[in-house]
Amino acid sequence: MSTHWRIVVCSLVRMDQRGGSEPAWARSVNGWINPLNVVSGYGLFAIMTTTRREIVIEGSYDGAEWHEYEFRYKPGNVMRAPPWNIPHQPRLDWQMWFAALDNPQRLSWFWRFVERLLENEPTVTALLEKNPFADKPPTSVRAQFYDHTFAGGEQKGQWWNRRLLGESFPMVHLKVPVNRAN
């Protein structure tokens, strides 16, 4: 067996180990190759989750009735099927996924994004699937944190179940400049 094929077999053993079904022969091979550091389990997504923590951004005119901004690719509307986007990687939706893994209040780009939503900036709202404030900008924007899981077949037409976890970003408003006319 060539060296290339040995590395392929060792890599497959390591992948099988990640999946949780490690037969005795694979444990034996893994015990032999571990000290050599020939292959590793490292990967950007070495462990995938079965739930998605998502930030849902909402705007309001009155602070009482809220309307969701809908992104093109990330979960939001529970009735919308996940769209196919491979090989395209939409930058905003991708960054929103990472923002949900962090505290968006610490991310400077998120503050600027919310500010542009409050201004109804066309170059920013064009990145979204749906802007519920196409005619007039909202006076307030906030972000809620939800746990999304795939819906089972019993919920006809529903792709996601979601549960509110709490506030992700507090309600903010634009500062209105003071008119200094004499």
N, CA, C and O of each residue as an XYZ file, in Angstrom:
728
protein
N       0.869     -1.182      0.000
C       0.000      0.000      0.000
C       0.908      1.235      0.000
O       1.852      1.324      0.785
N       0.605      2.189     -0.898
C       1.428      3.397     -0.977
C       1.172      4.302      0.224
O       0.160      4.168      0.913
N       2.103      5.227      0.465
C       1.990      6.172      1.584
C       0.727      7.007      1.473
O       0.078      7.295      2.478
N       0.376      7.397      0.256
C      -0.830      8.204      0.052
C      -2.079      7.474      0.540
O      -2.931      8.056      1.212
N      -2.172      6.201      0.193
C      -3.342      5.428      0.599
C      -3.379      5.206      2.096
O      -4.454      5.153      2.693
N      -2.215      5.076      2.708
C      -2.158      4.923      4.169
C      -2.693      6.177      4.855
O      -3.427      6.091      5.839
N      -2.321      7.334      4.331
C      -2.813      8.605      4.905
C      -4.321      8.726      4.707
O      -5.030      9.202      5.594
N      -4.809      8.297      3.544
C      -6.252      8.327      3.288
C      -6.975      7.436      4.298
O      -7.985      7.841      4.872
N      -6.457      6.218      4.517
C      -7.087      5.297      5.476
C      -7.057      5.902      6.880
O      -8.056      5.858      7.599
N      -5.904      6.469      7.271
C      -5.801      7.091      8.606
C      -6.777      8.261      8.744
O      -7.389      8.440      9.797
N      -6.920      9.045      7.697
C      -7.868     10.168      7.723
C      -9.302      9.674      7.846
O     -10.103     10.262      8.574
N      -9.630      8.590      7.133
C     -10.979      8.030      7.220
C     -11.258      7.486      8.621
O     -12.368      7.619      9.137
N     -10.242      6.872      9.232
C     -10.397      6.384     10.607
C     -10.681      7.561     11.526
O     -11.558      7.478     12.386
N      -9.948      8.656     11.352
C     -10.141      9.844     12.193
C     -11.544     10.430     11.978
O     -12.195     10.847     12.937
N     -12.006     10.462     10.727
C     -13.356     10.973     10.444
C     -14.408     10.067     11.082
O     -15.401     10.549     11.628
N     -14.185      8.749     11.010
C     -15.124      7.804     11.608
C     -15.189      8.009     13.118
O     -16.256      7.886     13.721
N     -14.060      8.319     13.719
C     -14.004      8.577     15.158
C     -14.867      9.785     15.507
O     -15.559      9.775     16.526
N     -14.836     10.818     14.680
C     -15.666     12.013     14.915
C     -17.142     11.676     14.886
O     -17.939     12.236     15.639
N     -17.496     10.747     14.001
C     -18.899     10.371     13.871
C     -19.415      9.533     15.019
O     -20.622      9.322     15.138
N     -18.525      9.053     15.862
C     -18.947      8.316     17.042
C     -19.051      6.819     16.844
O     -19.333      6.097     17.801
N     -18.828      6.319     15.610
C     -18.922      4.863     15.393
C     -17.518      4.346     15.121
O     -17.106      4.203     13.970
N     -16.797      4.071     16.187
C     -15.410      3.648     16.050
C     -15.293      2.160     16.376
O     -15.287      1.781     17.547
N     -15.197      1.297     15.324
C     -15.040     -0.140     15.590
C     -13.666     -0.427     16.214
O     -12.782      0.429     16.215
N     -13.510     -1.619     16.732
C     -12.275     -2.004     17.437
C     -11.038     -1.846     16.559
O     -10.014     -1.348     17.027
N     -11.115     -2.260     15.293
C      -9.946     -2.148     14.421
C      -9.570     -0.683     14.209
O      -8.388     -0.359     14.090
N     -10.583      0.220     14.160
C     -10.304      1.648     13.972
C      -9.655      2.228     15.227
O      -8.772      3.081     15.133
N     -10.096      1.764     16.411
C      -9.466      2.216     17.658
C      -7.999      1.793     17.689
O      -7.130      2.531     18.155
N      -7.752      0.606     17.188
C      -6.379      0.097     17.144
C      -5.517      0.953     16.210
O      -4.408      1.348     16.571
N      -6.026      1.235     15.017
C      -5.295      2.073     14.059
C      -5.110      3.467     14.638
O      -4.030      4.047     14.530
N      -6.149      4.001     15.247
C      -6.081      5.339     15.821
C      -5.043      5.393     16.940
O      -4.311      6.378     17.050
N      -4.966      4.355     17.771
C      -3.966      4.307     18.833
C      -2.550      4.283     18.288
O      -1.622      4.794     18.915
N      -2.393      3.687     17.119
C      -1.079      3.603     16.489
C      -0.671      4.927     15.844
O       0.493      5.320     15.915
N      -1.648      5.628     15.203
C      -1.291      6.847     14.463
C      -1.319      8.116     15.315
O      -0.679      9.104     14.956
N      -2.047      8.112     16.435
C      -2.137      9.316     17.274
C      -0.783      9.901     17.655
O      -0.569     11.099     17.471
N       0.145      9.089     18.184
C       1.429      9.668     18.606
C       2.255     10.230     17.442
O       3.142     11.057     17.653
N       1.966      9.785     16.225
C       2.756     10.220     15.074
C       2.298     11.577     14.521
O       3.031     12.225     13.774
N       1.103     11.996     14.887
C       0.539     13.265     14.380
C       0.539     13.334     12.853
O       0.819     14.380     12.268
N       0.226     12.214     12.226
C       0.185     12.143     10.773
C      -1.055     12.837     10.232
O      -0.983     13.576      9.250
N      -2.175     12.599     10.866
C      -3.432     13.254     10.499
C      -4.023     13.831     11.772
O      -3.722     13.392     12.882
N      -4.866     14.819     11.579
C      -5.461     15.427     12.769
C      -6.957     15.575     12.580
O      -7.474     15.510     11.465
N      -7.626     15.773     13.678
C      -9.069     15.980     13.660
C      -9.425     17.432     13.503
O     -10.599     17.791     13.595
N      -8.427     18.294     13.265
C      -8.712     19.712     13.168
C      -9.516     20.004     11.908
O      -9.316     19.385     10.863
N     -10.403     20.931     12.029
C     -11.157     21.431     10.900
C     -11.948     22.617     11.373
O     -12.242     22.735     12.563
N     -12.299     23.501     10.463
C     -13.056     24.680     10.836
C     -14.359     24.268     11.523
O     -14.805     24.912     12.473
N     -14.955     23.192     11.029
C     -16.195     22.705     11.612
C     -15.993     21.262     12.049
O     -16.691     20.357     11.591
N     -15.034     21.061     12.936
C     -14.721     19.710     13.405
C     -15.920     19.076     14.101
O     -16.103     17.859     14.052
N     -16.730     19.901     14.745
C     -17.932     19.401     15.408
C     -19.099     20.262     14.958
O     -19.070     21.483     15.108
N     -20.109     19.639     14.415
C     -21.290     20.376     13.958
C     -22.389     20.245     15.011
O     -22.504     19.226     15.692
N     -23.172     21.276     15.122
C     -24.262     21.273     16.090
C     -25.570     20.939     15.390
O     -25.673     21.042     14.168
N     -26.561     20.541     16.163
C     -27.873     20.218     15.596
C     -28.865     21.355     15.804
O     -29.996     21.293     15.322
N     -28.444     22.384     16.518
C     -29.292     23.559     16.707
C     -28.550     24.773     16.179
O     -27.331     24.749     16.007
N     -29.305     25.837     15.924
C     -28.698     27.083     15.468
C     -29.159     28.195     16.378
O     -30.357     28.422     16.542
N     -28.212     28.882     16.965
C     -28.518     30.097     17.707
C     -28.501     31.219     16.683
O     -27.495     31.434     16.007
N     -29.596     31.925     16.571
C     -29.727     32.954     15.541
C     -30.149     34.285     16.142
O     -30.945     34.345     17.079
N     -29.598     35.339     15.582
C     -30.005     36.691     15.934
C     -31.066     37.117     14.941
O     -30.858     37.049     13.729
N     -32.198     37.553     15.451
C     -33.275     38.069     14.602
C     -33.379     39.565     14.882
O     -33.646     39.985     16.007
N     -33.162     40.359     13.834
C     -33.201     41.815     13.976
C     -34.608     42.291     13.653
O     -35.218     41.868     12.670
N     -35.107     43.176     14.499
C     -36.460     43.700     14.350
C     -36.424     45.222     14.391
O     -35.564     45.820     15.038
N     -37.367     45.834     13.694
C     -37.518     47.280     13.726
C     -38.936     47.642     14.124
O     -39.851     46.823     14.037
N     -39.105     48.893     14.567
C     -40.416     49.345     15.019
C     -40.554     50.844     14.795
O     -39.570     51.584     14.789
N     -41.802     51.275     14.609
C     -42.110     52.709     14.552
C     -42.484     53.238     15.932
O     -42.295     54.418     16.227
N     -43.022     52.344     16.783
C     -43.572     52.804     18.063
C     -42.997     52.100     19.296
O     -43.367     52.448     20.418
N     -42.108     51.125     19.121
C     -41.537     50.400     20.251
C     -42.463     49.335     20.818
O     -42.115     48.659     21.786
N     -43.637     49.181     20.222
C     -44.601     48.181     20.692
C     -44.791     47.069     19.655
O     -44.787     45.887     19.999
N     -44.955     47.447     18.406
C     -45.137     46.477     17.320
C     -43.824     46.356     16.548
O     -43.302     47.339     16.021
N     -43.301     45.129     16.492
C     -41.999     44.875     15.888
C     -42.141     44.057     14.616
O     -42.992     43.172     14.523
N     -41.294     44.365     13.631
C     -41.289     43.646     12.344
C     -39.872     43.150     12.073
O     -38.897     43.882     12.239
N     -39.782     41.886     11.652
C     -38.478     41.260     11.427
C     -37.898     41.612     10.066
O     -38.604     41.661      9.058
N     -36.595     41.856     10.064
C     -35.830     41.903      8.820
C     -35.530     40.456      8.467
O     -35.194     39.656      9.340
N     -35.650     40.123      7.202
C     -35.391     38.745      6.792
C     -34.118     38.692      5.956
O     -33.957     39.450      4.999
N     -33.222     37.792      6.329
C     -31.980     37.604      5.595
C     -32.210     36.603      4.471
O     -33.166     35.827      4.504
N     -31.334     36.627      3.484
C     -31.527     35.760      2.328
C     -31.253     34.296      2.616
O     -31.930     33.419      2.078
N     -30.274     34.024      3.456
C     -29.826     32.640      3.597
C     -29.934     32.075      5.005
O     -30.009     30.856      5.157
N     -29.945     32.889      6.017
C     -29.956     32.340      7.375
C     -31.390     32.071      7.838
O     -32.328     32.664      7.305
N     -31.572     31.193      8.816
C     -32.918     30.906      9.313
C     -33.590     32.158      9.877
O     -32.947     32.987     10.522
N     -34.847     32.273      9.632
C     -35.665     33.389     10.126
C     -37.113     32.952     10.107
O     -37.629     32.432     11.096
N     -37.767     33.165      8.977
C     -39.150     32.734      8.781
C     -39.197     31.212      8.895
O     -38.572     30.511      8.099
N     -39.932     30.700      9.875
C     -39.950     29.258     10.140
C     -40.611     28.460      9.020
O     -40.450     27.241      8.961
N     -41.347     29.119      8.135
C     -42.025     28.434      7.036
C     -41.181     28.415      5.756
O     -41.564     27.776      4.776
N     -40.047     29.102      5.758
C     -39.212     29.184      4.553
C     -38.160     28.083      4.560
O     -37.441     27.905      5.543
N     -38.076     27.341      3.450
C     -37.079     26.281      3.321
C     -35.682     26.890      3.273
O     -35.508     27.980      2.728
N     -34.685     26.207      3.830
C     -33.321     26.713      3.728
C     -32.908     26.772      2.258
O     -33.017     25.770      1.551
N     -32.439     27.922      1.789
C     -32.063     28.034      0.376
C     -30.700     27.397      0.101
O     -29.879     27.238      1.005
N     -30.483     27.043     -1.139
C     -29.220     26.472     -1.576
C     -28.304     27.628     -1.937
O     -28.685     28.490     -2.730
N     -27.097     27.664     -1.367
C     -26.200     28.779     -1.671
C     -24.782     28.342     -2.013
O     -23.907     29.191     -2.185
N     -24.537     27.068     -2.113
C     -23.202     26.558     -2.412
C     -22.920     26.795     -3.892
O     -23.816     26.514     -4.688
N     -21.788     27.275     -4.331
C     -20.579     27.580     -3.587
C     -20.538     29.021     -3.058
O     -19.549     29.421     -2.443
N     -21.581     29.788     -3.286
C     -21.622     31.169     -2.812
C     -21.655     31.203     -1.288
O     -22.372     30.417     -0.670
N     -20.896     32.094     -0.683
C     -20.937     32.256      0.767
C     -21.314     33.702      1.069
O     -20.457     34.585      1.052
N     -22.585     33.945      1.344
C     -23.044     35.314      1.570
C     -22.412     35.912      2.822
O     -22.591     35.396      3.926
N     -21.679     36.995      2.644
C     -20.872     37.548      3.730
C     -21.699     38.009      4.921
O     -21.360     37.680      6.058
N     -22.777     38.766      4.696
C     -23.564     39.278      5.821
C     -24.197     38.138      6.614
O     -24.112     38.119      7.842
N     -24.821     37.204      5.935
C     -25.451     36.075      6.624
C     -24.407     35.261      7.392
O     -24.672     34.787      8.497
N     -23.241     35.107      6.812
C     -22.147     34.381      7.448
C     -21.681     35.111      8.703
O     -21.454     34.487      9.739
N     -21.539     36.431      8.611
C     -21.125     37.221      9.770
C     -22.183     37.196     10.871
O     -21.848     37.203     12.056
N     -23.452     37.167     10.483
C     -24.527     37.082     11.475
C     -24.450     35.761     12.243
O     -24.745     35.713     13.437
N     -24.055     34.702     11.557
C     -23.901     33.422     12.234
C     -22.806     33.524     13.291
O     -22.981     33.041     14.410
N     -21.678     34.148     12.949
C     -20.593     34.332     13.913
C     -20.998     35.293     15.023
O     -20.596     35.111     16.172
N     -21.787     36.315     14.696
C     -22.247     37.264     15.729
C     -23.083     36.544     16.781
O     -23.055     36.913     17.955
N     -23.819     35.527     16.373
C     -24.639     34.762     17.322
C     -23.772     33.909     18.251
O     -24.229     33.497     19.318
N     -22.543     33.647     17.858
C     -21.618     32.894     18.694
C     -20.862     33.803     19.664
O     -20.145     33.330     20.546
N     -21.033     35.104     19.489
C     -20.345     36.109     20.292
C     -21.401     37.020     20.918
O     -22.589     36.697     20.900
N     -20.984     38.128     21.458
C     -21.907     39.159     21.927
C     -21.892     40.272     20.897
O     -20.891     40.981     20.787
N     -22.979     40.456     20.129
C     -22.959     41.453     19.061
C     -22.704     42.878     19.551
O     -22.306     43.738     18.765
N     -22.928     43.135     20.829
C     -22.656     44.474     21.363
C     -21.160     44.777     21.346
O     -20.765     45.942     21.401
N     -20.329     43.748     21.270
C     -18.874     43.942     21.226
C     -18.344     44.048     19.800
O     -17.150     44.278     19.605
N     -19.205     43.884     18.807
C     -18.776     43.875     17.408
C     -19.070     45.228     16.760
O     -20.233     45.599     16.596
N     -18.033     45.954     16.395
C     -18.224     47.299     15.831
C     -19.011     47.265     14.527
O     -19.813     48.160     14.260
N     -18.784     46.235     13.715
C     -19.525     46.172     12.451
C     -21.022     46.030     12.705
O     -21.822     46.548     11.925
N     -21.427     45.339     13.782
C     -22.847     45.132     14.066
C     -23.513     46.459     14.423
O     -24.636     46.731     13.999
N     -22.816     47.281     15.205
C     -23.341     48.614     15.542
C     -23.564     49.433     14.271
O     -24.598     50.086     14.128
N     -22.607     49.402     13.357
C     -22.751     50.159     12.102
C     -23.889     49.597     11.247
O     -24.617     50.345     10.594
N     -24.030     48.279     11.260
C     -25.113     47.639     10.509
C     -26.474     48.108     11.038
O     -27.349     48.477     10.254
N     -26.651     48.095     12.349
C     -27.909     48.538     12.960
C     -28.154     50.020     12.648
O     -29.284     50.415     12.361
N     -27.109     50.829     12.705
C     -27.250     52.253     12.389
C     -27.732     52.445     10.952
O     -28.584     53.293     10.688
N     -27.190     51.661     10.031
C     -27.612     51.773      8.615
C     -29.053     51.289      8.431
O     -29.768     51.796      7.567
N     -29.479     50.322      9.230
C     -30.887     49.907      9.159
C     -31.790     51.039      9.643
O     -32.854     51.272      9.069
N     -31.375     51.736     10.688
C     -32.157     52.871     11.192
C     -32.220     54.013     10.173
O     -33.168     54.798     10.171
N     -31.222     54.098      9.325
C     -31.203     55.115      8.262
C     -31.873     54.610      6.982
O     -32.071     55.373      6.036
N     -32.219     53.325      6.958
C     -32.785     52.679      5.775
C     -31.840     52.822      4.577
O     -32.278     53.069      3.453
N     -30.562     52.665      4.830
C     -29.519     52.806      3.811
C     -29.717     51.756      2.719
O     -29.614     50.561      2.996
N     -30.003     52.182      1.469
C     -30.329     51.229      0.395
C     -29.237     50.197      0.094
O     -29.554     49.053     -0.232
N     -27.969     50.575      0.195
C     -26.913     49.602     -0.094
C     -26.851     48.510      0.965
O     -26.376     47.409      0.687
N     -27.323     48.796      2.171
C     -27.343     47.806      3.247
C     -28.628     46.989      3.192
O     -28.579     45.763      3.292
N     -29.764     47.636      3.036
C     -31.033     46.901      2.991
C     -31.116     46.011      1.747
O     -31.882     45.047      1.728
N     -30.329     46.328      0.701
C     -30.304     45.477     -0.492
C     -29.664     44.118     -0.202
O     -29.851     43.172     -0.968
N     -28.919     44.014      0.884
C     -28.305     42.744      1.269
C     -29.307     41.788      1.910
O     -29.016     40.606      2.093
N     -30.480     42.301      2.247
C     -31.500     41.520      2.935
C     -32.507     40.952      1.944
O     -32.660     41.467      0.836
N     -33.181     39.906      2.344
C     -34.270     39.334      1.547
C     -35.503     40.215      1.644
O     -36.203     40.432      0.655
N     -35.767     40.722      2.850
C     -36.983     41.507      3.077
C     -36.693     42.641      4.044
O     -36.184     42.430      5.145
N     -37.028     43.846      3.608
C     -36.940     45.024      4.465
C     -38.371     45.447      4.784
O     -39.061     45.963      3.905
N     -38.832     45.246      6.006
C     -40.217     45.607      6.338
C     -40.443     47.116      6.427
O     -41.558     47.561      6.700
N     -39.398     47.899      6.198
C     -39.495     49.358      6.286
C     -39.021     49.994      4.978
O     -38.253     50.955      4.994
N     -39.475     49.461      3.863
C     -39.025     49.930      2.556
C     -39.411     51.392      2.295
O     -38.672     52.111      1.622
N     -40.551     51.834      2.814
C     -41.032     53.189      2.537
C     -40.521     54.241      3.506
O     -40.309     55.394      3.129
N     -40.328     53.845      4.742
C     -39.967     54.794      5.790
C     -39.113     54.064      6.827
O     -39.491     52.977      7.264
N     -37.971     54.629      7.234
C     -37.112     53.911      8.191
C     -37.777     53.757      9.549
O     -38.613     54.572      9.940
N     -37.400     52.706     10.264
C     -37.949     52.518     11.614
C     -37.363     53.563     12.565
O     -36.328     54.166     12.279
N     -38.020     53.765     13.672
C     -37.474     54.669     14.683
C     -36.632     53.901     15.700
O     -35.803     54.488     16.394
N     -36.847     52.587     15.785
C     -36.109     51.743     16.733
C     -35.725     50.430     16.071
O     -36.434     49.925     15.201
N     -34.591     49.887     16.496
C     -34.147     48.564     16.057
C     -33.635     47.826     17.292
O     -33.011     48.419     18.172
N     -33.906     46.533     17.342
C     -33.397     45.667     18.400
C     -33.083     44.311     17.787
O     -33.417     44.052     16.631
N     -32.446     43.454     18.561
C     -32.163     42.096     18.092
C     -32.518     41.113     19.199
O     -32.163     41.307     20.361
N     -33.216     40.069     18.819
C     -33.594     38.997     19.735
C     -32.751     37.769     19.408
O     -32.300     37.588     18.277
N     -32.550     36.937     20.414
C     -31.749     35.739     20.277
C     -32.676     34.530     20.316
O     -33.432     34.354     21.271
N     -32.618     33.692     19.270
C     -33.486     32.519     19.173
C     -32.659     31.255     19.001
O     -31.553     31.282     18.460
N     -33.216     30.152     19.471
C     -32.675     28.826     19.234
C     -33.514     28.214     18.121
O     -34.731     28.086     18.262
N     -32.885     27.837     17.026
C     -33.576     27.216     15.894
C     -33.198     25.741     15.802
O     -32.026     25.385     15.920
N     -34.188     24.896     15.592
C     -33.957     23.481     15.304
C     -34.830     23.127     14.108
O     -35.853     23.765     13.858
N     -34.409     22.097     13.369
C     -35.228     21.662     12.244
C     -36.546     21.102     12.755
O     -36.571     20.357     13.735
N     -37.623     21.455     12.104
C     -38.951     20.959     12.472
C     -39.094     19.527     11.957
O     -38.503     19.156     10.943
N     -39.864     18.754     12.652
C     -40.138     17.395     12.216
C     -41.207     17.398     11.124
O     -41.793     18.437     10.820
N     -41.450     16.239     10.544
C     -42.427     16.111      9.477
C     -43.862     16.373      9.900
O     -44.731     16.584      9.055
N     -44.120     16.360     11.219
C     -45.492     16.545     11.692
C     -45.975     17.995     11.526
O     -47.180     18.245     11.540
N     -45.054     18.942     11.370
C     -45.444     20.342     11.179
C     -45.451     20.634      9.679
O     -44.418     20.982      9.107
N     -46.577     20.497      9.063
C     -46.722     20.625      7.613
C     -46.247     21.991      7.135
O     -46.759     23.024      7.565
N     -45.268     21.982      6.244
C     -44.775     23.219      5.641
C     -43.826     24.012      6.524
O     -43.279     25.020      6.078
N     -43.617     23.588      7.762
C     -42.731     24.318      8.670
C     -41.351     23.681      8.644
O     -41.222     22.468      8.812
N     -40.324     24.489      8.435
C     -38.959     24.001      8.355
C     -38.200     24.135      9.668
O     -37.302     23.342      9.951
N     -38.556     25.135     10.468
C     -37.827     25.418     11.701
C     -38.771     25.493     12.895
O     -39.917     25.925     12.769
N     -38.283     25.074     14.037
C     -38.894     25.406     15.327
C     -37.961     26.437     15.940
O     -36.740     26.307     15.842
N     -38.517     27.443     16.561
C     -37.643     28.412     17.204
C     -38.193     28.804     18.554
O     -39.401     28.881     18.776
N     -37.241     29.050     19.456
C     -37.579     29.383     20.836
C     -36.788     30.628     21.217
O     -35.569     30.678     21.050
N     -37.495     31.629     21.729
C     -36.857     32.874     22.150
C     -35.974     32.607     23.361
O     -36.421     32.041     24.359
N     -34.714     33.024     23.259
C     -33.780     32.872     24.369
C     -33.615     34.178     25.138
O     -33.253     34.168     26.314
N     -33.879     35.293     24.480
C     -33.747     36.589     25.146
C     -33.240     37.659     24.211
O     -33.158     37.472     22.997
N     -32.906     38.772     24.799
C     -32.414     39.916     24.027
C     -30.955     39.695     23.640
O     -30.142     39.242     24.446
N     -30.646     40.025     22.394
C     -29.283     39.913     21.907
C     -28.634     41.287     21.782
O     -27.432     41.440     21.995
N     -29.437     42.271     21.437
C     -28.956     43.642     21.242
C     -30.086     44.562     21.681
O     -31.214     44.402     21.215
N     -29.822     45.510     22.553
C     -30.908     46.334     23.102
C     -31.534     47.247     22.041
O     -30.938     47.515     20.997
N     -32.722     47.703     22.332
C     -33.411     48.645     21.445
C     -32.581     49.926     21.343
O     -32.174     50.495     22.356
N     -32.338     50.370     20.116
C     -31.573     51.595     19.888
C     -32.336     52.501     18.926
O     -33.174     52.043     18.149
N     -32.029     53.793     18.995
C     -32.631     54.808     18.138
C     -31.507     55.655     17.556
O     -30.402     55.693     18.099
N     -31.791     56.329     16.458
C     -30.837     57.300     15.945
C     -30.935     58.578     16.764
O     -32.019     58.977     17.190
N     -29.814     59.200     16.973
C     -29.843     60.515     17.612
C     -30.271     61.513     16.549
O     -29.710     61.557     15.454
N     -31.269     62.308     16.888
C     -31.754     63.309     15.937
C     -30.926     64.587     16.167
O     -30.850     65.073     17.295
N     -30.305     65.133     15.108
C     -29.520     66.341     15.306
C     -30.408     67.509     15.740
O     -31.536     67.659     15.270
N     -29.887     68.317     16.629
C     -30.620     69.469     17.145
C     -30.580     70.591     16.103
O     -29.512     70.931     15.593
N     -31.736     71.159     15.794
C     -31.806     72.270     14.842
C     -31.392     73.539     15.566
O     -32.061     73.966     16.508
N     -30.295     74.144     15.133
C     -29.749     75.327     15.804
C     -30.074     76.604     15.038
O     -29.341     77.587     15.139
N     -31.135     76.602     14.295
C     -31.522     77.826     13.543
C     -31.974     78.903     14.524
O     -32.654     78.621     15.510
N     -31.584     80.136     14.234
C     -31.956     81.263     15.129
C     -33.342     81.722     14.884
O     -33.810     82.651     15.543
